[in-house]
């Protein structure tokens, strides 16, 4: 295994109680893939067949309104996070979103079919599946609650907490779309947050 694979398997061990046999039995199913900036991990209206673990890079999940053609960013995922349209992955129904690489990226991925075969034969991989479902439930519910309970500035601060260098990595208008605000509003929020951090 190369260093990238070692990093990926280490993250999988940190995420779930996987032993040496669990890891070695799963190795044939996990594959490395490079995704160039602007290319897609999954497309809107297609079933999401793979679960990815980001080794390097950052992705946006976004919805494109078929009427207006407007893009609305829903989530960002970066290093050591799983990238997937989880509802599509588990239901086998078409995905509502595009998942696009925002910079040249590397992932480690496994297919739905192979992951489910691990669930059936390895109890610890079944635990992994439960933890994965819980993780994506928390991600989805947190995103909904942030819109209800938090201001734009608070949501921006929380985004920085999860992806500290996101401002340097992707264009600001993508962050504005994620927050549901305009670029000038984002500029004002950034100035306020930066001045508070400087105090």
C-alpha positions as CSV (number, residue, x, y, z in Angstrom):
1,X,0.0,0.0,0.0
2,X,1.2,3.5,-0.7
3,X,1.0,6.4,1.8
4,X,-2.3,7.7,0.5
5,X,-3.9,4.3,1.1
6,X,-2.3,4.1,4.5
7,X,-3.9,7.5,5.4
8,X,-7.3,6.3,4.1
9,X,-7.3,3.1,6.0
10,X,-6.1,4.9,9.2
11,X,-9.1,7.2,8.9
12,X,-11.4,4.3,8.4
13,X,-10.0,2.7,11.6
14,X,-10.5,6.0,13.5
15,X,-14.1,6.2,12.3
16,X,-15.2,2.6,13.1
17,X,-13.9,-0.4,15.2
18,X,-12.2,-2.2,12.3
19,X,-9.5,-4.8,13.0
20,X,-6.7,-6.0,10.8
21,X,-8.8,-8.7,9.1
22,X,-11.6,-6.2,8.4
23,X,-9.2,-3.9,6.7
24,X,-7.3,-6.6,4.7
25,X,-10.5,-8.2,3.6
26,X,-11.8,-4.9,2.4
27,X,-8.7,-3.8,0.5
28,X,-9.7,-5.3,-2.9
29,X,-12.9,-3.3,-2.8
30,X,-11.4,0.1,-2.1
31,X,-10.0,1.9,-5.2
32,X,-8.1,5.1,-5.6
33,X,-9.3,7.8,-8.1
34,X,-8.1,11.2,-9.1
35,X,-10.8,13.7,-10.0
36,X,-9.7,16.9,-11.8
37,X,-11.0,20.3,-10.8
38,X,-14.4,20.8,-12.4
39,X,-15.0,17.1,-12.9
40,X,-17.8,15.2,-11.1
41,X,-18.0,12.5,-8.5
42,X,-21.7,12.2,-9.2
43,X,-24.3,13.8,-11.5
44,X,-27.8,15.1,-10.8
45,X,-30.5,12.6,-11.8
46,X,-28.0,9.7,-11.6
47,X,-27.9,7.0,-8.8
48,X,-24.9,7.6,-6.6
49,X,-23.1,4.2,-6.7
50,X,-20.0,5.0,-4.7
51,X,-18.9,6.1,-1.3
52,X,-15.8,8.3,-1.4
53,X,-13.3,9.2,1.3
54,X,-11.4,12.4,0.4
55,X,-7.7,12.0,0.7
56,X,-6.9,15.3,-1.0
57,X,-9.2,18.1,-2.3
58,X,-12.5,19.7,-1.7
59,X,-15.9,19.0,-3.2
60,X,-19.2,21.0,-3.4
61,X,-22.6,19.3,-3.5
62,X,-25.1,21.5,-5.3
63,X,-28.5,21.6,-6.8
64,X,-29.1,23.0,-10.2
65,X,-32.6,24.4,-10.6
66,X,-33.9,23.0,-14.0
67,X,-36.0,26.1,-14.6
68,X,-33.6,28.9,-13.7
69,X,-30.4,27.0,-14.2
70,X,-29.2,28.5,-10.9
71,X,-26.8,26.5,-8.7
72,X,-27.4,26.3,-5.0
73,X,-24.5,24.9,-2.9
74,X,-25.7,22.6,-0.2
75,X,-22.6,21.1,1.4
76,X,-18.8,21.2,1.1
77,X,-16.6,18.2,1.9
78,X,-12.8,18.2,2.2
79,X,-9.9,16.0,3.5
80,X,-10.8,13.0,5.7
81,X,-14.5,13.4,5.1
82,X,-16.8,11.0,3.3
83,X,-18.3,12.3,0.0
84,X,-21.6,10.8,-1.2
85,X,-25.2,11.6,-2.0
86,X,-26.2,9.4,0.9
87,X,-30.0,9.3,0.2
88,X,-29.3,8.2,-3.4
89,X,-26.6,5.7,-2.2
90,X,-28.8,3.9,0.2
91,X,-32.2,4.2,-1.6
92,X,-30.8,3.5,-5.1
93,X,-32.9,6.4,-6.4
94,X,-31.5,9.2,-8.6
95,X,-29.4,11.8,-6.9
96,X,-30.9,15.3,-6.6
97,X,-27.4,16.9,-6.6
98,X,-24.2,17.3,-8.5
99,X,-21.0,16.5,-6.6
100,X,-18.1,18.5,-8.2
101,X,-14.4,18.7,-7.4
102,X,-13.4,22.3,-6.6
103,X,-9.7,21.6,-7.0
104,X,-7.6,18.6,-8.3
105,X,-8.6,15.9,-5.8
106,X,-7.9,12.3,-4.8
107,X,-10.4,10.0,-3.3
108,X,-10.6,6.4,-2.0
109,X,-13.9,4.9,-3.0
110,X,-16.0,1.7,-2.6
111,X,-19.2,0.7,-4.5
112,X,-22.6,0.2,-2.9
113,X,-22.5,-3.5,-3.8
114,X,-19.1,-4.1,-2.3
115,X,-19.8,-2.2,0.8
116,X,-23.0,-4.1,1.4
117,X,-21.2,-7.4,0.9
118,X,-18.8,-6.3,3.7
119,X,-21.8,-5.4,5.9
120,X,-23.2,-9.0,5.5
121,X,-19.9,-10.8,6.2
122,X,-18.1,-8.6,8.7
123,X,-19.9,-7.4,11.9
124,X,-17.5,-4.5,12.3
125,X,-18.2,-3.2,8.8
126,X,-21.9,-3.4,9.7
127,X,-21.1,-1.1,12.6
128,X,-19.3,1.2,10.1
129,X,-22.5,1.3,8.1
130,X,-24.5,2.3,11.1
131,X,-22.0,5.0,12.1
132,X,-22.0,6.3,8.5
133,X,-25.8,6.6,8.5
134,X,-25.7,8.4,11.9
135,X,-23.0,10.8,10.5
136,X,-25.0,11.7,7.5
137,X,-28.2,12.1,9.5
138,X,-26.4,14.5,11.8
139,X,-24.9,16.4,8.8
140,X,-28.3,16.8,7.2
141,X,-30.1,17.8,10.4
142,X,-27.4,20.2,11.4
143,X,-27.6,22.0,8.0
144,X,-31.4,22.3,8.4
145,X,-31.1,23.6,12.0
146,X,-28.4,26.1,11.1
147,X,-30.9,27.8,8.6
148,X,-33.6,27.9,11.3
149,X,-31.5,28.9,14.4
150,X,-28.4,30.7,13.2
151,X,-27.6,34.0,11.6
152,X,-25.6,34.2,8.3
153,X,-22.5,35.3,10.3
154,X,-22.9,32.3,12.7
155,X,-23.2,29.9,9.8
156,X,-20.2,31.4,8.1
157,X,-18.2,31.0,11.4
158,X,-19.3,27.4,11.7
159,X,-18.2,26.7,8.1
160,X,-14.8,28.1,8.9
161,X,-14.6,25.8,11.9
162,X,-15.2,22.8,9.7
163,X,-13.1,23.9,6.7
164,X,-10.6,26.5,8.1
165,X,-8.9,27.3,4.8
166,X,-12.0,27.2,2.6
167,X,-11.7,30.9,1.8
168,X,-8.3,30.4,0.2
169,X,-9.4,27.3,-1.7
170,X,-12.7,28.2,-3.5
171,X,-14.2,31.4,-5.0
172,X,-16.2,33.5,-2.5
173,X,-19.4,33.3,-4.6
174,X,-19.6,29.6,-3.8
175,X,-19.6,30.3,-0.1
176,X,-22.2,33.1,-0.6
177,X,-24.4,30.5,-2.4
178,X,-24.0,28.1,0.5
179,X,-25.0,30.7,3.0
180,X,-27.9,31.9,0.8
181,X,-26.6,35.5,0.6
182,X,-25.0,37.9,-2.0
183,X,-21.3,38.5,-2.5
184,X,-21.4,42.0,-0.9
185,X,-23.1,40.6,2.2
186,X,-20.4,37.9,2.4
187,X,-17.7,40.6,2.2
188,X,-19.3,42.5,5.1
189,X,-19.6,39.3,7.2
190,X,-15.9,38.4,6.5
191,X,-14.8,41.9,7.6
192,X,-16.8,41.6,10.8
193,X,-15.5,38.1,11.6
194,X,-11.9,39.0,10.8
195,X,-12.1,42.2,13.0
196,X,-13.5,40.1,15.9
197,X,-10.8,37.5,15.5
198,X,-8.2,40.3,15.5
199,X,-9.4,41.7,18.8
